[in-house]
Amino acid sequence: MTDAAFSALGSLADPSLLLMLAIGVLAGLVIGLIPGLGGTGAVAILLPVTFGMDPEPALAMLIGALAVVHTSDTVAAVLLGAPGSASASVTMLDGYSMARQGQAKRALSLAFLSSMAGGLIGAVGLTLAIPLARPLVLSFGSPELFMLTVLGVSLAAVLSRGNVVKGLTAGFLGLLLGLVGTSPTTAEERFSFGSLFLSDGLSLVAVALGVFGLAEIASRVGQRRVTEKPVALTGGWGSGIREWLTHWTHVIRGSLIGIWAGILPGVGATAGTWLAYGQAVATAKDKRKFGKGDPRGIVGPESANNSVEAGDLIPTFLFGIPGGVPSAMLLGMLLTYGIQPGPAIVTDHLDLMYLIVWAFAIASVAGAFLCFLATGSLAKLTKVPFAVLGPGLLVVMLLGAYQEGGQLGDLWVMVALGVAGFFLKATGMPRAPFLIGFVLAIPMERYYYLTASLYEGTEWMTRPGVLAFAALLVVPVLWSLVKKLRATSGAADDGHRDEHESEGVAGDELEGSLAGTPWSAAVAVVAVIVFGGALWMSGSFSEEARLMPRLVAGFGLVAALVLICQEARARLRGAGGHPVEDVHEPVGGSGATGLATRVRPSADTPALTRHHDLVIAARTFAAMAAFLVLVMVGGYLAATLVFTPAFLLYAARARPRTAIVYTLVLGLVLLSLPSLLPVDLPTGLLQ
């Protein structure tokens, strides 16, 4: 193992690998500033660039971006009080308060150094996990591997936001979508409706960017401009560095909590940072300063949010269980290279594992260093309204989705899934289980087919490893039931949000805004129709090909029917004269100080606000469809030159000069991309 570790370190001396790592770091720093994207957007936008590369440079770029997004997302949280991701909202409590006191540089230096240390400690944890987990991984057979895939989807669903039924329904929908195309066991087409395009299955990039990226653009185009004047970048870097050294115990504890939160599928950086903040408060003798600029309230959470990503890579690569959306996309990328996580990766690709470790550590240090140098410039980007960033992001995302298959059909699928992702987000259904289910669908089917073929009946269920994984699955379910019973009996809720970091940021007005409305019930009804139709269609498949679709559709139908019952009960309670008012609560739950608040969405969210969100989203998706029509007619470059200024002038209300300069720069970038990267621009009928 030592030889593999040093061999991986030596490979990073290759200029091409270092260049890819540097590109990933720079991209991650910029993307981390954009609300709602975070690690999900960083990996999804860069993933198409890796097509045609060898696994080493591809992983170096993606790991470089993933390692630093939580370093730069702190800039907006501290300077503007508008966090770039949900996990950065924890840092905002004390960081923004400290910046308002004229100590912005002190707060940022504490955050940058803590993020760097969290990344390094996370890399050490990943290194130690390889020899410790290797004997266990090598002992797994197909039943254990099948249970691991079930565990990955189920835990992501069970641990997301407290509504287990919504999480499970989203997970089953993702699994069903992943089964579209050719069966891996019989080469039989399923759910393709005779389409050659669908027979190849759906593109991972198109699904991820649609459900997360385009849905985020549609939900944030109408986002209000930050009206509060940003604080000045004052204070001393040196004082923050010296103070950080005195809080080394909080750095270590926060990092260890982050690693543990990353290892547990479905927990994510948001819960990890809140746990780290909670332990900092619980272990402090003087708790009065928390929320008013206490450095411990910055050091603990910032150490955790970077180590979470390293911890997340442990179950992803060693067991094939992605804990979050970015790691799910990394897992999908490995599968396209023919690299199977689990036993194969620790025996045949051990040098690749150590390359990931070194890349994560180096990127963590480089990201913190660059943030110190470029904070002033980065802070300017946070002031740009999202409506102005929207067209550029849209052009980049659609171009990225096109690269994998080279088909315009992927772009239409992406827009359709963007609509689906918008309604999933608005109705409070977690999207992370959806994507994790999509990625794990084919591996789950392979392992299930092998298990059913090699074992008689339920014999495989009595294996010790299967029983252990089943127990791991039952414990969170029981815990969720206990919490529900406590809430029913009137126990106070702690206000923490155990959700995936890419599920929005604090202050996101759309998140769950349609929950409890007819739209929420409509989503449940659509889910029933989809699962029912899939169950009926699977009857025409061969016995081997319908094994997995029938299993997924059956369980999904049950979950969707339960969800309809929940929606009906909620509507009846609302009609019974006991409406629940919108509650403005501290972002930090009961322990927060009220520096920032969010609205807990309910059925009584003002109808005008909901109508406004839907109208803006409908117009945005219509604009995306119009852009694709322009691409089909005149090609990608011409469509961009027409669409971008029109969007900026009418949707973003930008100045004509801004629209012209923006469009020209974007056009020049598109012209130069094919000569710099392996990127093809879609052509139209007139070309």
N, C-alpha and C positions, 0 to 999 in steps of 0.2 A: 504493500500500500504506500509505503514511503517513496518507493521508486515512481509510482504513478503520480503522487502529489508533486514531486520535484520535476517530473517530466511535463506535467501540465503547466507548472510555473515557467519552465523553459520555453514552452510553446508560445507564451504570451510575449516573448521577445520578438516574435514575428511581427514586422511592421503592419501587415494587413490585419492581424488580430487586434493590435493596439488601436488601429484606425477605427475598426468596427466598434470597439469598446468606447472610444471617444465619441463617436457619432451617437451611440446609445445614451451616453451620459448627457450630452448636450440636448438631445431630443427629450429625454426624461425630465430635465430641469425646466424646459419650456412648457411641456405638456402638464407638468405638475402644477403650474400656475392657473390652468384653465379649469374652472369649477365643473365638477361632474365627470371628468375624464380620468385623472389619476393613473394608477397602474394599468387599468383596463384599456384606456385610450392609448397609453404609451405602447403596450405590447401589440394591440390591434392595428395601430397605424404603421408600426415598424415591421410587423410580420410579413406583409407582402414583399417588402424589400429583400427579405431573406431568401425568397424563392430562387433557386438556382445556385445558392451558396452551399458550401460544405457545412456540416453541423457546427463545427467549432466557431467560425466567425459569426454565424447566425446566432448562436447562443450568447456569444460575447456581447453582441449588440443589444439583444433583448434583456439580458441580465443587467447590463450597464444602465439601461433605462429604468428597469424595475427597482434598482437599488437606490435611485436618487429622487424618485417622484415625491417621496415623503419628506425630502430635504427642502425642496423648493416650494412645496405647497404651504409652508409655514410663512412665507413672505407676505402673502395677502392676509393671512390670519393676524399677523402681528401689526402690519402697517395700516390695514383697512378694516379689520374686524370682519372680514369676509373670507372664510377659509376656503382653500382650493379643493379640499376633500373633507369627508365626514370626520376622519380621524384628526384632522388639523383643527377641528372645532374645539377640541380639548385644550390644545395649546393656546387657542385664542383667549380663553378665560383669563389667564395670567399674563400672556404675552402682549395682548392688546392693551391691557391695563398698564403694564410697564411702559409700553411705547407712548401712551397718553401722558405719562409722567416725564416724558423727555428722555427715556432710556431705551429707545428702539434698537440701537446697535447692541446694547447689553443683552436684550431679550433675544435678538437674532443670533448672536454669538453663542449663547447658551443652547439655543435650538439646533444650530448647525453642528456644533461639537457633539451634542447628545445623539443626533441622528447618525453622525459618523461612527461614534462608539457603538451605537446599537447595531449598525451594519457589520462592524468588525466582530462584535461578540456573536452576532447571528451567524457569521461565516464560521467562527470557531465551533458553534453548536452544530452546524451542518457537517463540519469535518469530523467531529466526534461521533455523530450519528451513523456515519458510514460503517466503521468497523463494528459498532455495537449492534446495528440492525442487520448486518450482512448475514450472520448465521440464521436469523429468523426468516429473512426473506428467501433464502435458499431452500428452506424447508417447506415452502408453500407449494401446494398442488392446485389444480383447477378449481376445486370447491372453495378453497381459501381465497383465491384470486377473484372468483365470482362474488363472494361475500364482501370483499374489499370494495368492489365497484358499487355494490348495493349500499354499502356503508357510506361511500363518498357522496352519493346522491341523497340518501336519506338524512344524513347528519346535516348536510347543507340546507335541507328543507326544514328539518325539525328545529334547528338552532337559529332560524332566520325570523326575527321580528316577533316571535311569540305565536303567530297564527300557523300552526302546524299544517292544517288542511290546505291553506293557500300555498305553503311551501311545497307540500307533496304534489299538489296539482300542477304547479309550475315545473317540478322535477319530472313528472310523468310526461308532460307536454314536450319537454326537451328530449327525453328518451325517444318518444314517438317520432319526433322530427329527425332524430339521428338515424332512425331505421329506414328513412326514405332512400330508395335506390336499390342497388343490387345486394342480395343477401350474401354475407360472407361465408355461409355454410353450403348453399346450394347454387349460387350464381343466378338466382331467380329474382326478377324485378318485383319490387313491392312499393305500392303507393306512388308509382310513377305516372299513372294515367296515360300510358303509351308515349310519354315524352322522353326523347333521347337525353334531353338536358337533365331531367330529374333522375334518370336511370343511373347517373354517376354520383348521386347524392348531392347534398347541399354543401357549399363552401363554408368552412369554419370561419374565415375572415368575414364573409358576407353576413353570417348569422350573428357573430359577435358585434360587428360594427353596426348592424341594423338594430338589434335589440338594445344595445347600449349607446352607441355613438349617435345615430340619427334620431333616436328617441330623445336623447339629451339635447340635441340641437333644437328639436321641435318644442321641447318644454322650456327652453331658456332663451329663445329668440325674443320673446316678449319681456324678458327680464329687465327690471328697472336699472338704470344707471346708478352706480354708487353715488349717493348724494352727500354723504358725510365727508367732510374734508379730511384727506389722509393725514396721518401724523408725519412730522418731519423725521428724517433719518438722522437722529442725533444720539448723543450718549457716546460711550467709549467701548470699542471692541475689546481693548485690553482688560477692562474691569470685568466684562462678561467671561473672558477666558480664565482669569484668575478665580472668579467665583465658581466657575464650573468645576475646577479641580477640587474644591472643598465639598462638592456634592457627589463624589464618586460612588458612594454606596447606593444612591438613588439611580445612578446610571446602570449599575450592575443589576439591581433589582428590577428596574424597568425593562432592561434587555431580556432578562430571563422570563419575565412575565410575557413579553412579546413573543419569544420563541415558543412558549407553551401555547399561547393563543393561536400562533400560526400552525402548530402541529395539529390542533383540533380542527377538523373540517367544519366549515360553516361559521366560525367565530369571526375571523378577520381582524383588520387593523383597528376598526372603530371600537370593538369590544376590548381589544388588547390595550389601547391607549386609555380607555376609561378605567380598566382594571389597574393600570399603572398609576393613574391619577388617584384612584381610590386608596391604593396602598401608601402613596405619599402622604395623603391626608391622615390616614389611620395611624401611621407611625410617627407623625409629627407631634411634638410637645405643644407647639404654638400653632393652632389651626386658624387663627384670626386673619392671617395675611393671605390665605388662599383665595384666589379670585380677585385679588387687589394688587397683583404684581409679585407674587411669591416665586422665586426662581425654581423652587422644588416642583411647582406646578407646570413648569416648562420642561425640566430635565427628565422627569420620569416618563411622561407621555411620549416625548420626542425620542427617547431611547427605545421605547417599545415599538413605535410605528415602523421603524426600519428593520428591527429584528424580527418582526412579524413576517415580513416577506421572506427572510431566510428560513424561518421556521416552517413556513408554508411549503418550501421546496423539499423538505424532508419527506412528508407523506406522498408528495407528488411524484418524485423520482424513485423513491425506494419502495413504495407500495402501490403507486398508480392511483392515488386518491388526491385529486386537486382540492385544496382547501378553499380556494377562491377563484374568481374569474380569470385574473392574469395567469395563475398557475394552470388553469384548465386549458388556456390557449397554448401555453408552453408544452403541455402534455400532448395536445393535438399536433403541434409542430414536430415533436419527437416521433410520433406515430407515422407521420408522412415520410420521415427519413428511415422508417423501418426499425427504429430503436424502441424496444418494448420496456417500459418501466418495470421495476421489480427485479427478479432474479437475473434477467438478461443484462440489465444496466450495471449491476455490481460485479458481474463476471466478465462481460465483453467490452464494457465502455467505462471502466473505472476512471480512466484518465479524463473522460468527459465530465464526470462528476467533480473531480478536483479542479478542472478548468472553471466550472461554475463557481466553486468556492473562491478561487483566486480572483475571478472577475468581479464577484460581489464585493469582496474586501477592497480591491483597488478602486472600484467605482464609488464606494462609500466615501473613501478619502478624497478622491478627485471631486466628487459632487460637493462636499463641504467646502473644499478649497475654492472652487469656482463660485460658489454662492457668496463667500466672503468678498470676492473680487467684483462680482457683477450684480450685487443686490440692488444698487441704484437703477440699473437698466431693467432688471427683472421687475422691479416695483412699478415701472411705467406701464408694462404690459398688463398688469392687473387692473389698470384703470380703463382699459378698452372695453366698451359694451360688448356683450356676447353676440348681439345681432351683427356687429361688424366682423367678429371672428367667424361667424357662422358660414358664410359662403366659401371662405378659404378652407375651413375644416371639411365642409361637404365635398369640395372638389378633391381634396386629398384622400378622404375616406372612400369615396366611390372609385377613384383611380386605384387605390390599394386593393379593393375587392375584385377589381377586374383582372389583376395580375395573376391570381391563382389559376383560374380556368380560361381566361381570355374570352369570356362570353358575356354579352350584355344582359343575358338572363340573370346572372348573379346580381347585377345592379337592381333589377326590378324586384328580385327576391329580397334584397337588402332593404329597399324602401318599404315593401310589404311588412317585413319583420320590424322595421322601425315603427310602423303604426301599431303593431302588436306590442312592442316594447313600451310604447307610450301608454297604452291602456293598462298593461301590467303594472307599470310604475304608478299610474294615477289611481288605480284601484287597490293599491297596497299589496300586490302579489310580488314576492321577491324574484328578481330576474337571475340571480346567481345560480340557484338550483336548476333553472331552465338551461343555462349554458353548460353547466357541469353535466347534466343529463345528456345533452347533445353530444358532448365529447366522449362520454363513457358508454354510449349506446352500443357501438360495435364491439369494443372489448368485453362488455358485459355479455353480449350475445355469444361471442366465441367461447368464453369460459363456461357459460350456462350450457351450451351445446356439448362441450367436452364433458362436463360433469354429468349431464343426463345420459350421455353415451357410455361413460365408463362405470357408472354406479347404478345399482338396482334400486329403483324407487327412491325412498328418502334415506337410504343408507349413508349418503354423504353428509347429511345433517348432523350425524352423531360424531363427526370428527372433532377433536379438541379445538383446533383452530377456528372451525366454523362456529362452535358454541361460544368461544371467546368473543368473536366478532358480533355474534347475535346479542350477547350481553352488552357490548359497547353501544349497540343500537337501541336497546331497550332502556338503558339508564337515562339518556336525554329525554326519551318519550315520557318516562315516569316523572322526571324533573319538571317537564313542561306541564304535566297534569297537576302536579303539586302546586306549581305557581298559579295555575288557573284556579284551583280550588281556593288558594289563599286570596287571590284577587276577588273571587266571588264572595268570600266571607268578609270582605271589606278591608283586607290588608292593604297597606299603602304600597304603591308601586314605586320602585326606585328611580324610574325615569330614564334608565340607561337604554340605549338602543343597540341590541346585539344583532347587528346587520352587517352586510358586506360593505366595504368601504366605497365601492363603486355605485352603491345604491343612492347616491345623492349626498348633499352636504347640508349642514345645519342651515336652516332658513330656506330650504327648497320648498316653495309654495305648492308645487304640484304633487309631491310625494304623498300618496294616500288621500289626495283631496277628493277623489270620487268614491272612496270606500263608503259603503252603506247607502249608495245612491242606486237608481235603476241601471246606471252604467256598470256598476260592480256586479249586479245580478246578471246583466247581459253577458259579461265575460264568463261567468260561471255556466250560463246556458250554452254559450259557444263551446266551452270545454266539454260539456256533456255530448254535444253533437259531434265534435271531433273524435272523442273516444268511442262513442257508439258507432260512428261510421267506420273507424279503423277496425273495431271488433268484427263488424259485419264483413268488411272487405277481406280480413285475414282468413275467413272461411274458404276463400278461393285459392289460397296458397297451399303448397305442399306441406306435409306434416312437419318437416324440419324447418321450412321457411316461416311457418306461422307460430312456431314455438315461442319466440320472444315477443312478436307483435301482439299476440293474444294475451300474454302475461301482462305486458305494459298497458294495453288498452283496457283490460279487465280491472286492474287495480286503479288505473286512472279514472275510469268511469265511476267507481265507488267513491273515490276522493272528490270528484266533481259533483256528484249527487249530494254528498255530505255538505259540500260548500254551498250548494243551492239551498239546502235546509237552513244553514247558518244565515244566509242572506235573507231568507223568508222570515226567520225569527227576528232578525235585526229590524226588518221593516215593520213587523207587527209591534215590536217594542216601541219603535218611533211613532207608530200610529196610536199607541196607547196613551199618549200624552206625557211621555217622559223623555223629551229630547235631551241630548247631551250637548252642552254648550262647548264651543271652541275654548280650549284652555291655553293660555299663554304661560308656558312653564320655562324655567331656566334650562339652558342646553345641557348643563351638567347634572340635571336631576336635583334631588333634594339637597345635595351638598354644594350646589353652585350658588353663586352670589347674585345672579340676576343681571350680569353684565350683558348677556345676550339671551334672547328668548326665541322660542319657535312656537308655531301654532300646532297643536295636536289636532290633525284633521278629523272631522266627524261628518255625519250626514247633514249637519247644519252649517257647513261652510257656505258662505253667501253664494246664492245661485248665480249672481252676476259675475263673480270671480271665476266660478267653474265654467260658465259660458264663455268668458273671455279666453281662458286657457284653451278650450276646445276650438274656438274660432282661430286663434293664432296657430295652433297645431295643424288644423285642417289646411290653412293657407300655406303653411310651411311645407307640408307633405305634397300639396298640389304644386308648389314651386319645384320641389325635387322631381316630381313626375314630369313637369314641363322641361326641366333640364335634361332628363333622360331622352325625351322626344327630340330635343335639339341635338343631342349626341347622336341619336340614330340617323338624323337627317344630315347634319353637317360635320360630324366628328367632334372629338372631345375638346380640342383647342378652340374651335369656333364657338361651340356651345358655352364654354367658359367665358369667352370674351363678350358674349351676349347676356348670359345669365347673371354674372357677377355684378356689373354696374346696375342692372335693373333691380336686383335684390337690395343692393346697398342704398339706392336712391329711394325705393318705395317701402322696404321693410325696415331698414336700419336708419332711414332719414339722414343719411350721410351727405356731406357736401359734395357737389359735383367734382371738385378737384380731388377730394379724397377717393371718390369712386373711380376716377380715371387712373390715378397713380396706383391704387390697389390692384385694379384690373391689369394694368400693364406689367406690374411686378409679377403677378400670378401667371400671366401669359408667358413671360420670359422664363420663369421657373419650369413651366410645363415644356417649353421648347428645349430647355437644356437637360431635362431629366433623362431622356433616352440615351444621351451621350455620356452621362455620368453613372447611371445605374441601369440594371437590367429591367427597364420599365417600358412597356408598350402603351401607346395612347390609342383608345378605341377609335375606329374609323366610322364614317357615316356613308349614307347612300350617295351623296354628292361628291365624295372623294375618290 
